[in-house]
Amino acid sequence: MKHIVRACTPEGEAEGAETLWLAAHERIQRSPVITGEDPASSPAVPSPPPPRPTQRPVIASFGNALRSHPRRRLAIMTMLGVALAAIVSATISYNSHCSTFDTALKRTSDGQECVGAIDPQGRPEVFGPKLEPVMKLIAEQDAEAMKAGPGSYVTVAFMGPLTSDEPRVVHQLEGAYTAQAKENASGDYPKIRLVVANQGDNETHWDDAVSALLTMVDDPDRLLAVAGLGLSQEESVLATRKLAASGIPVIGDIITADGFNATGTIDGKDPIRGLVQTSPNNTSQLNAEVTDVGSEDYYTKSLAEAFENHPDLKTYLPASGLTFPLDPEDGRKALKTISNTLCGKVLPDMVFYAARQSSLPTFLDLLRHRPCSREPIIVITGSDGAGLRGQDIPALNDPNAPISVVYVPLADPAQLESAGNPYRLGFQTLQGVLHPPLPGRAPGHGVGHQVLRRGDHRGHRHP
């Protein structure tokens, strides 16, 4: 564990980052089950006697009772009123907690999303049909991990914008399930119970997810760590800081903004003890290459700064004199102004795009229809560009408007399986763990450089 934390932590911060992880490990050591003995083989603890059956109530004649006893009538009417109020209250609670009585879940005010945290054993469909297959698999693992009772398991959470339209959300949760299943099959104890937390489509409900998870720190749940986080934006940073402040270490799977690691320089505040950033940051991505809800987007800010300051790239920007701020709320109008400006006295053949993928198809379409569209142009962006894969992008399939997109994806099976990958054997070993394929699996994302050209949205990739 020390080696992994040190490998993923900036120099000078490793010792501090280890603190939370070692504390989590000590909590495992305090477990009643630390010898490796299978709790199922231990002598069974006698079960408490079953509760005595409730006597079947006698249904009286309310008509006679109400007519002959005024006081009884008042008492009966009062009880009926109390019972009705209780039913109404329970119904409201049931609806507000996503058709459950689980207070760790909450329906958003618009009624469109369910946020918070859940053990999938309760409601595997609660975060939508696309996650239901893998949620059912996690539920099976959780039931197996918990069957020996409290003390035989610990809890790890996967947290992210699970109701987002991003296809990679499914892959991320599949990866969490795969890790859980592999660890639980190793024979080690305690077993791993996996809970799933949803921050909402734009992560605006991050606090609901984190607050729900923090109720699971103590026995019997014993929450030890949180993985996932979502994108490199303000909500992710706030969620990470709140978890770290409560002694919960965090692993970020797709965060790439510079400084969004144990140093905490992402927002200029204190270090974030116990945070491990596993993906290469934006500056590292550029070295490899030679939010619409109003909150600050650290991914785009960091990527823009990396474009401007990278020693091999920054000389291009002053020479062109074309740098444009982009507010996603301005939408197509702002992007059209930018694309048309590229046909002025200077005809650049390369654009550094430091914005989210959600606006990129619109920008590509505007480039396709700009006055100088016959001039070839390359759009360079960061790992968020992987979201283009699988989309129908006419702008990448127009011979009269040659456009290419270059980005650094994070995990692409097609490239990992290629003969030129020196770590191909390791990836094939991982494929063995994943066999047979998980239900509902869709194509993944990539590692290395990726270029999208004409026809790529139909599945053709060019390294």
C-alpha positions in Angstrom: 0.0 0.0 0.0 2.8 2.4 0.8 4.4 1.8 -2.6 1.1 2.5 -4.4 0.5 5.7 -2.5 4.0 7.0 -3.0 3.9 6.2 -6.7 0.7 8.3 -7.2 1.6 11.1 -4.9 3.7 14.3 -5.7 7.2 14.3 -4.3 7.2 15.8 -0.8 3.6 14.9 -0.1 3.8 11.2 0.1 4.4 11.0 3.8 1.3 13.1 4.5 -0.8 11.2 2.0 0.1 7.9 3.7 -1.4 9.1 7.1 -5.0 8.5 6.1 -4.3 5.3 4.3 -2.4 3.8 7.3 -5.2 4.9 9.6 -7.7 3.1 7.4 -5.4 0.0 7.6 -5.3 0.2 11.4 -9.1 0.1 11.4 -8.9 -3.2 9.6 -6.4 -4.5 12.1 -8.9 -3.7 14.9 -11.4 -6.0 13.2 -12.7 -9.0 15.1 -11.6 -11.1 12.0 -7.9 -10.6 11.2 -6.6 -14.1 11.3 -7.7 -15.2 7.8 -10.1 -17.7 9.3 -13.3 -18.0 7.4 -16.1 -16.7 9.7 -18.4 -19.3 8.1 -16.3 -22.0 9.7 -16.6 -20.5 13.2 -19.1 -21.9 15.7 -22.5 -20.4 15.0 -23.8 -17.9 17.5 -27.3 -19.0 18.7 -30.0 -16.9 17.1 -32.3 -15.0 19.4 -35.8 -16.6 19.7 -38.2 -15.4 17.1 -40.7 -12.7 18.2 -44.0 -13.9 19.4 -46.7 -13.6 16.7 -48.9 -10.6 17.1 -52.5 -11.5 18.0 -54.9 -11.0 15.2 -57.0 -7.9 16.0 -60.7 -8.2 16.3 -62.6 -5.9 13.9 -65.4 -4.2 15.9 -68.5 -2.7 14.5 -67.5 1.0 14.1 -71.1 2.0 13.4 -72.4 0.8 16.8 -69.3 2.0 18.7 -69.6 5.5 17.2 -73.4 5.7 17.9 -73.4 4.4 21.5 -70.2 5.9 23.0 -69.5 9.6 22.3 -66.1 9.5 24.1 -65.1 6.3 22.3 -66.2 8.0 19.1 -63.8 10.9 19.8 -61.0 8.5 20.7 -61.5 6.5 17.5 -61.6 9.6 15.4 -58.4 10.8 17.0 -56.7 7.5 16.4 -57.9 7.5 12.8 -56.5 11.1 12.3 -53.2 10.1 13.8 -53.0 7.0 11.6 -53.8 9.0 8.5 -51.2 11.6 9.3 -48.6 8.8 9.8 -49.6 7.3 6.5 -49.3 10.6 4.7 -45.9 11.3 6.4 -44.6 7.8 5.5 -45.8 8.3 1.9 -44.0 11.7 1.6 -40.8 10.1 3.1 -41.0 7.2 0.8 -41.3 9.4 -2.3 -38.6 11.8 -1.2 -36.2 9.0 -0.6 -36.4 7.5 -4.1 -39.3 5.1 -3.4 -37.4 3.7 -0.4 -37.2 4.4 3.4 -33.4 4.8 3.1 -32.5 8.2 4.4 -29.1 8.0 2.6 -31.0 8.5 -0.7 -32.7 11.7 -1.8 -34.8 12.6 -4.8 -33.8 16.0 -6.4 -36.3 18.8 -6.3 -37.0 18.4 -10.0 -37.8 14.7 -9.4 -35.4 13.7 -12.2 -32.5 12.2 -10.2 -31.9 10.1 -7.2 -28.7 11.1 -5.3 -26.9 9.9 -2.2 -25.5 6.5 -1.4 -26.9 2.9 -1.4 -25.8 -0.7 -0.9 -27.1 -2.1 -4.3 -28.7 -5.0 -2.4 -31.6 -2.7 -1.7 -32.5 -1.1 -5.1 -30.1 -2.0 -7.9 -32.2 0.0 -10.4 -32.2 3.2 -8.3 -29.6 5.1 -10.4 -31.1 4.1 -13.8 -31.3 1.1 -16.2 -27.8 1.5 -17.7 -26.2 0.8 -14.2 -28.7 -1.9 -13.1 -26.8 -4.9 -14.5 -23.5 -4.1 -12.7 -25.4 -2.9 -9.6 -27.0 -6.4 -9.4 -23.5 -8.0 -9.6 -22.3 -5.7 -6.8 -25.4 -6.6 -4.8 -24.5 -10.3 -5.1 -20.9 -9.6 -3.9 -22.1 -7.5 -1.0 -24.5 -10.2 0.1 -21.7 -12.7 0.1 -19.3 -10.4 1.8 -21.7 -9.6 4.6 -23.2 -13.0 5.3 -20.8 -13.7 8.3 -22.2 -10.5 9.9 -20.6 -7.3 11.3 -16.9 -7.4 11.8 -16.3 -9.7 8.9 -16.4 -6.9 6.3 -15.4 -3.3 5.6 -17.0 -0.8 3.2 -15.5 0.9 0.2 -17.5 3.4 -1.8 -17.5 4.3 -5.5 -18.8 7.9 -6.0 -19.4 9.8 -9.2 -22.0 11.6 -11.4 -23.8 8.3 -12.0 -26.9 9.8 -13.7 -24.7 11.5 -16.3 -25.1 10.6 -19.9 -21.3 9.7 -20.1 -20.8 6.1 -21.2 -17.7 5.8 -19.1 -19.8 5.9 -15.9 -20.8 2.3 -16.6 -17.2 1.3 -17.3 -16.0 2.9 -14.1 -18.5 1.1 -11.9 -17.7 -2.2 -13.7 -14.1 -1.6 -12.8 -15.0 -1.1 -9.2 -17.0 -4.3 -9.2 -14.2 -6.2 -10.8 -11.8 -5.1 -8.1 -14.2 -6.0 -5.4 -14.9 -9.5 -6.9 -11.2 -10.2 -7.3 -10.3 -9.2 -3.8 -13.2 -11.1 -2.2 -12.2 -14.2 -4.2 -8.6 -14.1 -2.8 -9.6 -15.6 0.6 -8.4 -12.6 2.6 -10.5 -11.0 5.4 -12.2 -8.8 6.1 -14.3 -8.9 2.9 -15.1 -5.9 0.8 -18.6 -4.5 0.7 -19.1 -1.9 -2.1 -21.6 1.0 -1.8 -22.4 3.3 -4.6 -22.9 7.1 -4.3 -24.4 9.4 -6.9 -23.4 13.1 -6.9 -26.0 13.9 -9.7 -25.5 14.7 -13.4 -23.4 17.8 -12.9 -22.1 16.8 -9.4 -24.3 19.6 -7.9 -25.5 17.2 -5.2 -22.0 16.2 -4.1 -22.8 17.1 -0.5 -25.8 14.8 -0.4 -23.5 11.9 -1.5 -20.7 12.8 0.9 -23.0 13.3 3.9 -24.6 9.9 3.2 -21.2 8.2 3.1 -20.0 9.8 6.3 -22.9 8.1 8.2 -21.1 4.8 7.3 -17.8 5.5 8.9 -18.5 3.7 12.2 -19.7 0.1 12.9 -21.1 -1.9 11.4 -20.3 -0.3 8.0 -16.7 0.8 8.7 -16.2 2.9 5.5 -12.5 3.0 4.8 -12.0 4.7 1.4 -13.8 6.4 -1.5 -12.9 5.9 -5.2 -14.2 7.8 -8.3 -15.0 11.5 -7.6 -16.0 12.5 -11.1 -14.5 15.3 -13.2 -11.9 17.9 -12.3 -14.3 20.6 -11.2 -15.1 22.6 -8.1 -17.7 20.1 -6.7 -15.1 17.3 -6.9 -12.6 19.3 -4.9 -15.2 20.2 -2.3 -16.3 16.6 -1.9 -12.7 15.4 -1.6 -11.8 18.0 1.0 -14.9 17.1 3.1 -14.0 13.4 3.0 -10.4 13.9 3.8 -11.3 16.2 6.7 -13.3 13.3 8.1 -10.3 10.9 7.8 -11.5 9.1 4.6 -8.8 8.7 2.0 -9.8 9.1 -1.7 -8.8 7.7 -5.1 -9.5 9.9 -8.1 -9.9 7.8 -11.2 -10.4 10.4 -14.0 -9.3 13.7 -12.4 -6.5 15.2 -14.5 -6.3 18.9 -13.5 -2.8 19.9 -12.4 -2.7 20.2 -8.6 -5.8 18.1 -8.0 -3.7 15.7 -5.8 -2.4 15.5 -2.3 -0.7 19.0 -2.6 -4.1 20.7 -2.8 -2.7 23.4 -5.0 -5.8 23.0 -7.3 -7.6 25.7 -5.3 -4.7 27.3 -3.4 -5.7 25.9 0.0 -4.3 23.3 2.3 -2.9 19.9 1.2 -5.6 17.2 0.7 -4.2 14.3 2.8 -4.9 10.9 1.4 -5.9 11.9 -2.1 -4.4 9.8 -4.9 -4.6 11.0 -8.5 -4.2 7.9 -10.7 -4.6 9.5 -14.2 -1.8 11.6 -15.8 -2.5 15.3 -15.2 -3.0 17.8 -18.1 0.6 18.9 -18.3 1.7 15.2 -18.4 -0.8 14.7 -21.2 0.7 17.5 -23.2 4.2 16.2 -22.6 3.0 12.9 -24.1 1.7 14.7 -27.2 4.6 16.9 -28.6 -19.0 23.4 -16.1 -22.2 24.6 -17.5 -23.7 24.8 -14.0 -21.7 27.9 -13.1 -19.0 26.4 -10.9 -15.3 26.7 -11.7 -14.0 24.0 -14.0 -10.5 23.1 -13.0 -10.0 20.7 -15.9 -10.5 23.4 -18.6 -8.6 26.1 -16.6 -5.7 23.7 -16.0 -5.6 22.6 -19.7 -5.7 26.2 -20.9 -2.7 27.1 -18.7 -0.9 24.0 -19.8 -1.4 24.9 -23.5 -0.1 28.4 -22.9 2.9 27.5 -20.7 4.1 24.2 -22.2 7.6 24.9 -23.5 6.9 23.1 -26.9 3.5 24.8 -27.5 3.5 28.2 -25.9 5.5 29.8 -28.8 2.6 29.1 -31.2 0.0 31.2 -29.4 1.6 34.6 -29.3 2.6 34.2 -32.9 -1.1 33.7 -34.0 -2.5 36.3 -31.6 -5.7 34.3 -31.5 -6.8 33.4 -28.0 -10.5 33.3 -27.1 -12.2 33.0 -23.7 -15.2 30.7 -23.9 -18.2 30.7 -21.6 -20.3 27.5 -22.1 -23.5 29.5 -21.4 -22.9 31.5 -24.6 -23.2 28.3 -26.5 -23.2 28.2 -30.3 -23.0 32.0 -30.8 -19.6 32.3 -29.1 -18.2 29.3 -30.9 -19.4 30.6 -34.3 -17.5 33.8 -33.7 -14.4 31.9 -32.9 -14.6 29.6 -35.9 -15.3 32.4 -38.3 -12.4 34.4 -36.9 -10.0 31.5 -37.9 -10.6 32.6 -41.6 -9.1 36.0 -41.3 -5.6 37.2 -42.3 -4.1 34.3 -40.4 -5.3 30.8 -41.4 -4.2 28.6 -38.5 -4.0 24.8 -39.2 -4.2 23.9 -35.5 -6.5 24.8 -32.6 -5.9 24.2 -29.0 -9.3 23.4 -27.5 -9.4 23.9 -23.7 -13.1 23.3 -23.1 -15.4 20.4 -22.3 -16.2 17.7 -24.9 -20.0 18.6 -24.6 -19.3 21.7 -26.7 -16.8 20.1 -29.1 -19.3 18.6 -31.6 -20.9 22.0 -32.0 -17.4 23.6 -32.6 -16.4 20.9 -35.1 -19.7 21.5 -37.0 -19.0 25.3 -37.1 -15.4 24.6 -38.3 -16.9 22.5 -41.1 -19.1 25.4 -42.2 -16.6 28.3 -41.7 -15.8 30.3 -44.9 -12.3 28.7 -45.2 -13.5 25.2 -44.5 -11.4 23.6 -47.3 -8.3 24.5 -45.3 -7.2 21.4 -43.2 -7.3 22.0 -39.4 -6.4 19.9 -36.4 -8.1 20.4 -33.0 -6.0 19.4 -30.0 -7.7 18.8 -26.7 -7.4 16.8 -23.4 -8.7 13.4 -22.2 -12.3 14.7 -22.1 -12.2 14.4 -25.9 -12.8 10.7 -25.5 -16.5 11.5 -25.2 -16.6 11.9 -29.0 -16.1 8.2 -29.6 -19.3 6.5 -30.5 -21.0 9.7 -31.6 -22.1 10.5 -35.1 -19.9 13.5 -36.0 -20.5 14.6 -39.6 -17.7 17.2 -39.4 -15.2 14.3 -39.2 -16.6 12.6 -42.3 -16.7 15.5 -44.8 -14.1 15.4 -47.6 -14.6 19.0 -48.3 -13.7 20.1 -44.8 -10.7 18.1 -43.6 -10.8 18.2 -39.7 -9.0 16.0 -37.3 -9.2 15.8 -33.5 -6.2 14.8 -31.4 -6.6 14.0 -27.7 -5.1 11.8 -24.9 -7.6 9.2 -23.8 -7.2 7.4 -20.6 -7.8 3.7 -21.3 -8.5 2.3 -24.8 -8.6 -1.6 -25.2 -7.9 -1.3 -28.9 -4.5 0.3 -28.2 -3.7 -1.8 -25.2 -4.2 -4.9 -27.2 -2.0 -3.8 -30.1 1.2 -5.6 -30.8 3.2 -2.3 -30.2 2.1 -2.0 -26.6 5.0 -3.2 -24.3 2.5 -3.9 -21.5 0.2 -6.0 -23.7 0.6 -9.1 -21.6 -0.5 -7.2 -18.4 -3.7 -6.0 -20.2 -4.4 -9.5 -21.5 -4.2 -10.7 -17.8 -6.8 -8.0 -16.9 -9.0 -9.3 -19.7 -8.8 -12.7 -18.2 -10.2 -11.2 -14.9 -13.0 -9.6 -16.8 -14.0 -12.8 -18.7 -16.8 -13.5 -19.4 -17.8 -9.9 -20.4 -19.9 -8.0 -18.0 -23.5 -7.4 -19.0 -24.2 -4.1 -20.8 -20.5 -3.6 -21.6 -19.8 -0.9 -24.2 -16.5 0.1 -25.8 -13.9 1.8 -23.4 -11.5 4.7 -23.7 -7.8 4.8 -24.5 -4.3 5.3 -23.3 -1.8 7.2 -25.5 -2.5 9.6 -28.3 -5.6 9.3 -30.3 -6.6 10.9 -33.6 -10.2 11.1 -34.8 -10.5 11.5 -38.5 -13.1 10.9 -41.1 -15.1 7.8 -40.3 -13.8 7.4 -36.8 -17.2 7.8 -35.3 -18.0 4.5 -37.0 -15.4 2.7 -35.0 -12.1 3.1 -37.0 -9.2 4.3 -34.9 -5.9 5.7 -36.0 -3.0 5.7 -33.4 
